[in-house]
Amino acid sequence: MKAALVTGASGFLGSSLVAILCERGVRVRALVRPTSDLRRLSGLGAEIVRGDVCDLAALREAARGQQVVFHAAAKVPDWGPRREFFRANLDGTRNLVAACQDASVERLVHVSSMTVLGLPRQGAAVDEQSPYDPSPHDAYTTSKIEAEKLVLQANGQRGLSTVAVRPGAIWGPGDPSVAPRIAALLRRRRAVYIGRASNQLALSHVDNLILGLRLAAETPAAAGQVYHLTDGEAVTAREVIDGLAALLGKARPRWSVPFFVIYLAAATMEGVARLLCRRSPPPFTRYGVRLMASDCRYDNRKAERELGFRPTVSFRQGLAALAGHL
């Protein structure tokens, strides 16, 4: 890989990917919105290009001369108008596919999400053959399903090969949402366990995910494929919460609350927040509750077999590295 464009380059995943690619000698073009904070990209050596994934002309210019495009731009937070999720996640992806084809890009690596499978709570193992969530509960999931389908359908069209990778909850130093939100609840003594909290969570440490993204870009046989890229460990919600509490020197939650009770509370908080026209999410959201209550074993074996993917950062190592970042 000689030249690569990274969309969403000012974000947590995007900036981390830019840093690794630059270290490896790749000529990196970083696409950022005009209003983006560029501190994460400072001094990395990437070419900064300002634009929006909904601006086809800007995308065509950004994609020109690139061998690989990593599509990390998305509206990820679990809060906001439905139209914003579809504009960024679906319309933006459609524009990027067209721009890649117009610019003769060789490969597009699309960052999808495990949420497209619906955040199951039955503890079953799922792989890349498992069906999409037939009745998504939120705009983020719906938009990511449609975007992933669009990317896969584009494989082989006009010389473009495409790959979709599905991470779990992306975490690590600099994570702006997953660990910090739990940490904030622990500091305010508002954190609770959902049920017994023995459910297994799908986690993707940013370093492990970037390794998988690079392999997806560089493996010829990956064209047209979907890959699960998680940390490959059985980590429970209780272990995550207790680990963060220990790291912060805070008390563990005292209460366990049934799923339906906290889900109803989250729905109520969302309703109040909407009535007050708040732009920031409430302490609990329905999506956040479903994410923390999900119980599933996501199978990495396809990525291991076809890409040679082997996670290098364990949960314990990743947790220790969060010290000073929360």
HUMO-V749850 format. One line per field, one symbol per residue. ss: DSSP state (A for helix, B for strand, O for the rest). phi: phi as a letter, one per 40 degrees, with the letter a starting at -180 (. if undefined). psi: psi as a letter, one per 20 degrees, with the letter a starting at -180 (. if undefined). Layout:
# HUMO-V749850
ss: ???
phi: ???
psi: ???
This chain:
# HUMO-V749850
ss: OOBBBBBOOOOAAAAAAAAAAAAOOOBBBBBBOOOOOOAAAOOOOOBBBBOOOOOAAAAAAAAOOOOBBBBOOOOOOOOOOAAAAAAAAAAAAAAAAAAAAAOOOOBBBBBOOAAAAOOOOOOOBBOOOOOOOOOOOOAAAAAAAAAAAAAAAOOOBOOBBBBBBBBOBBBOOOOOOAAAAAAAAAAOOOOOBBOOOOOBBOBBBAAAAAAAAAAAAAOAAAOOOBBBBOOOOOBBAAAAAAAAAAAAOOOOOOOBBOAAAAAAAAAAAAAAAAAOOOOOOOOOOAAAAAAAAOOOBBOOAAAAAAAOOOOOOOAAAAAAAOOOOO
phi: .bbabbcgcccdcdcccdccccdcgccbbbcbcdccccccccgcgcccbcibccbcccccccccgccbbbcbcacbdcaicdcccccccccccdccdccccccfccabbbccaccccgfcbcgccbbcccccdcadcacccdccccccdcccccdgcfgcbbbbbbccccahdgdcbcccccccccccfbcbccgcfcccbcbbcdccccdccccccccdccdgbbbcbbcgbcbcccccccccccccgbccdcbbbddcccccccccccccccccfcccccdbbcccccccccaabcccccccccbgcbdbbcccccccccdgbb
psi: ohpqpoqkiiaggghhgggggghjjpoppopqqhjqpjhhipjhjqpppprqijnhghggghipjpgqponipqohqkprqghhghgghgggggggggggghjkqgppopobqiiiijmqjijqpqaiiqqqohmqirhggghhghggggghhipipkjpqqppqorboprrpipigfghggghhghjkiqrqocikjqpqoqoqhggghghgghhhiogiipjrpppnrijqnprhghgghghgghikqqqqhqppqghghghgghghggghghjkphqqrhpqhghghgiiqoqopoihghgghikpopiprggghghiipij.
